Amino acid sequence: MKPKRMTGIEYRKELQDIKQSEKSLISHVTERVVELGKIHPDAIVAKIGEVEIKASCLTRQWVDTLNPMEKIEIIETIEKWSAEKQNIKQLEI
């Protein structure tokens, strides 16, 4: 028995579903960047020359201008910063 080939309508629907999933994922990523910026405002997310840009500077409007991969990189940077801070043990007085 031959496998059933997809029709043009089925391809169109699948493509629309994929695009909708992509939009949803990008929206979730954007929200996560903004959320992490509020949770970890002291995290350094970028460096421009000698100037360190902290997560507290992240605004929704600015995050919206970034492409999805840049947003994911910021998430990874903040998560790495947070993990490093959790490994620091405070000395007892």
C-alpha positions, 0 to 999 in steps of 0.5 A: 500500500502506498503512503498517502501524500499530503494535499496542498491544503494539508501542507498549508494547515501544517505550515500555519500550525508551525508558524503559530507554534513559533509565535507562541514560543517567541512570546514565551521567550520574551516573557521569560527575559522580562521576568528574569530581568525583574527577578535578577536585576543585578545580572550582567547581560551584556558588556559594551566596552567597559560598561556592563549592562544589567538586567534591570535595564531590560525593558519590554520595548527593548526586548521586543526589538531583539531576535529570538536567538538574542533573547535566548542568549540573554536567558542563558546569561542570566541563568548562568549568572544566577547559578554562579551566585548560588554557588557562593557561600557566605562566611559565618561571622 
